[in-house]
Amino acid sequence: MDEPSDAQRPHPPHGAHGRPPSRRERWEAFKESPFLPATVLVFILAAAAGLFAGSYTYSMADPTPRHVPAAVVGAHDSERGRAFVDGMEKALDATLALKPYDTYAEAKESVDEQRAFAILDVHGQDRVTLSVSGASGASVAQLLAEAGESVGEKLRIPVTVRDVKPMQPGDPRGLAIFYISLAAVIIGFVGAIQLSVHARSLNPLERIAYTVAYALLGGFSIAAVVDWWLGAVDLPFVESWLILALTLFASGMVFTMFNTLFGRWAMLPTWGLMVLLGNPSSGGAVSWPLLPSLLGHIGQWLPPGASVNAQHTAVYFGGHQHAFPFLVLAGWALLSSGVFWFWRHRHPGGRPAAPAHAAE
């Protein structure tokens, strides 16, 4: 067989096509590939898993009272009264922030206004009545009741413990309100994510309108299932529905705002604000006197905490509703909507405006 001539032999490629790609060229190719965001997501998801577990464990695994507001009536300045209060603080390893009232009715009003978690009524040197409020916080009420009975036995002071505002029978631990608020928060921003994926061409005003629509329908669905179907909690239906709808809308617009500011990475600040920080500090699963003090203060200013507070008052303290949680929810909704509207040209999606001649 004849040997191939020099012209027929394959020659090594010349120029840029012949040399191996440089490190910079490989990096540029990697940046343009789907492997970079996938790799980043691997590390983000691993960190998020640890932070998620850590935030809930830090807040809820070992709730410890630190500062418990309580009303006091009767002879609390007597020797036996002071001994009982000191014993309670030692048993709880916390400070009882006592506020004296002239009558029991005034003290009970402070519980209804959620300024106090219990009433300490000292009857001279004879006995003590400790009125706890399970609806103000089941975990706090349980700790106060256990501490009161223990201290009474130790000091040989008869102690009567009673719950003046018990939880509803279908929700003995008071977690249903936390769960329905959590559902509203999660579905709120998940709905906004789905609109961005499946209805990307919605214009800004249309996107806001659809967020309002799923917020109203979703809030109705949550309230109907929990109250009418399961019968777990007897809700003041219209008020609870509107609180849930406002929570859904605020949560959805928070994601929409971050999507406008950060694009495809919007889930990171949304998850951090609403789930890692907002839900553990909401006071729903663990009442705020048992939370680390900083979390207890921050949580009241975030949508999950505001939703829990408004819903909790609506269900258990009707007639004593506060404006603050509604202002917080409305503030987040307005802020998020305003940022989205102001920078709507940056938001991914939407449709180009129709040419003038097409409209004619």
Secondary structure, DSSP 4 states (H G I P E B T S, - for coil): -PPPPTTTSPPPP-GGGTSPPPHHHHHHHHHHSTHHHHHHHHHHHHHHHHHHHHHHHHHHTS---SEEEEEEEESTTSHHHHHHHHHHHHHHTSEEEEEE-SSHHHHHHHHHTTS-SEEEEEETTTEEEEEE-GGG-HHHHHHHHHHHHHHHHHHT--EEEEESSPPPTT-TTS-HHHHHHHHHHHHHHHHHHHHHHHSTT--HHHHHHHHHHHHHHHHHHHHIIIIIIS-SS---HHHHHHHHHHHHHHHHHHHHHHHHHHGGGTHHHHHIIIIIIITTTSSSSS-GGGS-HHHHHHHTTSHHHHHHHHHHHHHHSTT---SHHHHHHHHHHHHHHHHHHHTGGGSS---PPPPHHHH-
